[in-house]
Amino acid sequence: MIATKNESCIIDVLVDIFRAKGVEPPALGPDTVLDQLGLESLDFAQAVIRLEEITGKDPFATGAELQIRTLSDFAAVYSD
């Protein structure tokens, strides 16, 4: 499955986070289940901050409850 622009951006950010931790990143794709990556909540917070810097969007600021299970779900919250 080919990743969308948002998915590719998230993959790049997650790969950077893994490498900063000194860990080889796993294969990542749209169907990757995020809670199975072994990342901590702080790692995901860093990803959200970085994605806000890149996209100018903070979809979590609305307080809306978001159902995010996969990388594709995560990318969807950054869609227009």
C-alpha positions in Angstrom: 0.0 0.0 0.0 1.3 3.4 -1.0 1.5 6.0 1.8 -0.2 9.4 1.4 1.6 12.6 1.9 0.5 12.9 5.5 1.4 9.2 6.2 4.8 9.7 4.7 5.4 12.8 6.9 4.3 10.8 10.0 6.6 7.9 9.0 9.5 10.4 8.7 8.8 11.8 12.1 8.5 8.4 13.8 11.7 7.2 12.2 13.5 10.2 13.6 12.1 9.5 17.0 13.2 5.8 16.9 16.7 6.9 15.7 17.0 9.5 18.5 16.3 6.7 20.9 19.1 4.7 19.4 16.6 2.1 18.1 16.3 0.8 14.6 12.8 1.8 13.3 10.4 -1.1 12.3 8.8 -1.2 8.9 6.1 1.5 9.0 3.0 1.8 6.8 -0.6 3.0 6.8 -1.8 -0.2 8.6 0.9 0.0 11.3 -0.9 -0.2 14.7 0.7 2.6 16.8 0.3 1.0 20.2 2.4 -1.9 19.1 5.4 0.1 18.2 6.9 0.2 21.7 7.0 3.9 21.8 6.1 5.8 25.0 3.5 8.5 25.4 6.3 11.1 25.5 7.5 9.9 22.1 4.0 10.4 20.6 3.8 13.8 22.2 7.1 14.7 20.5 5.6 13.4 17.2 2.5 15.6 17.6 4.7 18.7 18.4 6.9 18.0 15.4 3.9 17.4 13.1 2.4 20.7 14.3 5.6 22.5 13.4 5.6 20.9 9.9 1.8 21.2 9.2 0.8 24.2 11.2 -2.1 22.1 12.6 -2.9 20.9 16.0 -5.9 18.6 15.6 -5.8 17.7 19.3 -6.3 21.4 20.4 -10.1 21.1 19.7 -10.6 18.7 22.6 -12.5 16.4 20.3 -12.1 12.7 21.1 -10.2 11.1 18.3 -10.0 7.4 17.5 -6.4 6.8 16.5 -5.3 3.2 16.2 -3.2 3.0 13.0 -0.7 5.3 11.3 -3.4 5.9 8.7 -5.9 7.0 11.4 -3.1 9.4 12.8 -2.6 10.8 9.3 -6.3 11.4 8.8 -6.4 13.9 11.7 -4.0 16.1 9.8 -6.2 16.1 6.6 -7.9 19.2 5.4 
